Amino acid sequence: ESLTLMGSWAQPSWTAEQLRADEDAMAVARLCGAGRAGGLPLALSSVGALVRSGRTWGAVLRWLSDARKEVEVGPDYHPEYGEEYRTVYAVLRMGIEALPDVKKERYMRLAVFAEDEAIGEEVLMVLWQLESVDEVRDTLVLFHERSLLASLTTRCSQFVARLHDLQREVLPGSDDPRVAGWHA
C-alpha cells in the first residue's frame, strides 16, 4: 500500500513491483516509514511528487538523507515515528525549496493561515498581490501536484485549499516578522 501510494504520485502507471526493483526508491520508501503500519502518507506522496517533478529516486534519496540531518523533532512529537517525522519535515522543506522563487514566496505566505483552514482564491489574490484568478489557480494546482497542500477542492466554482498540520509547521511561525507584514 505504501509503495502504491508513493508510485502513484511519482508516475500514475508505476507499480509497487517496479518500485521494489529500484534500490533507491526502496531506500526512500523506508525513510518514509514504508513497512510500518503503511508509512506516513504525506511523506510518501511528497517524495513521489518530487520524482514526478523531474528528480530521480537517487537524487531524492541523497537530498533527503542530507536534509534529515538538519531537522530536529522533539522527543514528545510522535515518538513512535520520530525518524519518519524527521523525513516528513525534510521532504516538505525539499518540496518548497524545489519551487521557483516566486512560487516559494507565495507558499511561505500561506503561513498566515491555520492548519485545515479553508483558503479561498479571492483571499490569495490579495495576499499574493495578483490580478488574475487564473494565476492563483495555476499556483494552487502546482502546490497540490507537489503534495504541498492537504487538499484542493472547488466550491461554488472557486478553488479552496487547505494545509495539513505538518505542512503548516514547516512555514514561518506567528512570531516571524514577515508573517505580521503579510497580515497587513
N, C-alpha and C positions, 0 to 999 in steps of 0.2 A: 504494500500500500504506500509506504514512504517513497519507494523508488518510482512508482507510477505517478505520484504527485510531482516529484521533482522533475521527472522526464516530461510530463505534460506541460510544465512551464518552460522547459528548455526548448522543446520542439514537440508539438502535439502528436506526432507519429512515433515518438520514441517509446520503446517498451522497457519494462523492468529488466528483461533479458539482455537488451543492448547495453543498458547501464551497468549491469553486473559484469559485462565483458570489458569494461573500461576501468582500469585501476584507479585513475584519478577521480572519476565520477563516484566510485565506491568510497574512496577516502573522504571526499566532500560529504557524501551522504552520512557516513559515520560521524563526522564532525557535527552534523545537523541532527544527530540523535536517531538516525535510522536503526531499527532493530530494538529500540526501547519504546515500547508502547506506541509505535507509529511515528516516533520522532517528533520534531517541532515543525508543524506545517508552515509557519511563517518563514522559518529558515530554509526549509526545503523549496518552497515556491520562490523565495528571493534568490537563491543560488541558481535555480533553473532559469529565472528571468535574466540573470547576468549572462548565462550562456546564450540565451536567445538573443541578447543584445550584441553578440559577436565574440565573446570571450570563450576560450577553450576551457575544458574541465581542469586541465593542468594549470592554466593561468589563474583560475578561480581558487584552486587549491593553494597555490603559492601565496596569493594575495590574502586569502583567508587565514592561512597559517600565520602570516606576519601580523595581520590586523588583530587577531585574537590575543596576541601578546600585549597589545595596548589597551585592552578592555578590562576594566575592573568590575566585578559583580560582587555585591555584598554577600556575606555568608548567610544572611537571612532571606535572600531572594531565591526562592525555589531551590533549596539546597540539593534536592534530588536531581535537578537538571542544571547545576551550576555551570558546567562546561558547555552544555548546549546553549544556555542563555548567553554565555560569552560569545558563542558563534552567532546567535541571532543579532546581537548588537553589532558585531563586526560586519556581518552581511549587510545589515541595514546601512551602516556607515559606508560600506563599499558601494552600495547602490546609489547613495546620494552623491558620493564622490564621482561616480561614473556619469552623472548628469552634466549636460552643457552648463556653463556658468550661469546663464540667465535662468535656466530651469532650476538649478541648485538653489539660487536665491529665492525663487518662488516657493520651493519646497520648504526652505528654512522658515519662511514667513507663516507657514501653517502652524508654527509654534503658538500663535495667538489663540488657537482652538484647543478645547479639551478633547480627550480621547472619546471616541464614539459620538461626538457632536456632529450633527448634520451640517455640512458646509456647502452652501449653495453657490452657484456660479455667479450670481449677481454680487454677492459679498466678495468673492475672489476677484472680480473685475476691479473693484475699488481697492482691495488690499494689494493687488499686483499692478495697479495703475494701468490697466489695459482698456482699450476702447472696443475691442471685439470679443463677443462671447465665443466665437469660434476659436480664438487663441486660448481662452480659458479651457475650453473643451479639449483642444489638442494637448494642452499641458496635463490635464487630468487623465486623459487616456494614456499618455506616456507614463505618468506616475503609476497608474493601475497596471500597465503592461510590465513595469519593472517591480511589481509587488511592493510598492511603497504606500499603498492605500489599503485599508481593511476592506473597503467596498466602494464601488462607483455605480450608482443606480440613476434612473431617471424618475422624476416625479413631476407630473404636470408639464411634461416636455422640457424640464430643466435637469441638468446634471446635479447630483448630490453626492458628495464624497464624505468618507469617514476615515479616521485614523484609528488603528489598533493601539492599545495602550503601550505596547513596546515601540511602535513607530513613533508615538508621541514622545516617549522617553529619550530618543536619540536627538530630538530637536532641542534648541536652547530653552532653558527654564525661564520662569517668570521673573527671576532676578537678573536676567541678562538685559542690559540697557537697550539692546536692539529691539527686544520684544515690546518694551514700553513705547518705543518710537513707532512700531508697526500698528499699535493700538490707536494711535492718534488719528 
